[in-house]
């Protein structure tokens, strides 16, 4: 609650994250100013970050707990906002691979 401004950032971050988490099997209820996440196992799958670097990076973190491989689309902007993200994530043990666009 109290996060309504996230709907008007680079994307509607609440909707993007809720949609992506649902695609990975997580129960999420959206509210105008936030979301309720029930939790549970994160499955593998393909999700879209909607061109939002923060959503892409958050999904990369969530993917580390997934039971299967997670592909995250529309991530090119991460290279602009945090050029070393992939290398740093890999150095901390993330199973992260970059694909050519």
C-alpha positions in Angstrom: 0.0 0.0 0.0 1.1 3.6 -0.6 3.0 2.8 -3.8 0.6 4.3 -6.4 3.5 6.3 -7.9 4.9 3.1 -9.2 2.2 3.0 -11.8 3.6 6.0 -13.6 7.3 5.3 -13.8 9.1 3.9 -16.9 6.3 1.4 -16.8 3.4 0.5 -14.6 5.7 -1.3 -12.3 3.0 -2.8 -10.1 1.2 -4.3 -13.2 4.5 -5.5 -14.8 5.7 -7.2 -11.7 2.3 -8.7 -10.9 1.9 -10.0 -14.5 5.4 -11.5 -14.5 5.1 -13.1 -11.1 1.8 -14.6 -12.1 3.4 -16.0 -15.2 5.9 -17.7 -12.9 3.1 -19.2 -10.8 3.1 -16.8 -7.9 -0.3 -15.7 -6.5 -0.5 -11.9 -6.7 -3.4 -9.6 -6.1 -3.1 -6.1 -7.6 -4.4 -3.0 -5.8 -4.4 0.6 -7.1 -1.5 1.4 -4.8 0.4 -1.8 -4.4 0.1 -5.6 -4.5 -0.4 -8.5 -2.2 1.9 -11.5 -2.9 0.9 -14.7 -1.3 4.2 -16.4 -2.0 5.0 -19.9 -2.8 7.3 -21.6 -5.4 8.5 -19.6 -8.4 8.3 -21.7 -11.6 10.3 -21.2 -14.7 8.9 -19.4 -17.7 9.2 -16.4 -20.0 8.3 -12.9 -18.7 8.6 -9.4 -20.1 10.1 -6.4 -18.2 8.2 -3.9 -20.4 11.4 -2.0 -21.0 11.8 -1.2 -17.3 15.3 -1.7 -16.0 14.1 -2.0 -12.3 11.6 -4.6 -13.2 14.1 -6.5 -15.2 16.6 -6.6 -12.4 14.0 -7.5 -9.8 12.9 -10.4 -12.0 16.5 -11.5 -12.3 16.7 -11.7 -8.5 13.4 -13.6 -8.3 14.6 -16.0 -11.0 17.3 -17.2 -8.7 14.7 -18.9 -6.6 12.8 -20.4 -9.6 12.4 -24.1 -10.1 13.1 -23.7 -13.8 14.8 -21.4 -16.2 13.4 -17.9 -16.4 13.7 -15.8 -19.6 13.3 -12.1 -19.2 12.5 -10.0 -22.3 13.0 -6.4 -23.1 16.0 -5.9 -20.9 18.3 -3.8 -23.1 17.8 -0.7 -20.9 19.6 -2.5 -18.0 22.9 -2.0 -19.9 22.2 1.8 -19.9 21.0 2.2 -16.3 23.4 -0.3 -14.6 26.1 -1.4 -17.2 27.8 -3.8 -14.8 24.7 -5.5 -13.5 25.1 -8.9 -15.3 28.8 -9.2 -14.4 28.2 -8.1 -10.8 25.2 -10.5 -10.5 27.3 -13.4 -11.9 30.2 -12.6 -9.5 27.8 -13.1 -6.6 26.7 -16.5 -7.8 23.6 -15.6 -10.0 22.9 -18.1 -12.7 22.5 -15.3 -15.2 23.2 -15.4 -18.9 22.8 -12.6 -21.4 21.3 -13.3 -24.8 21.9 -11.4 -28.0 19.1 -9.1 -28.9 
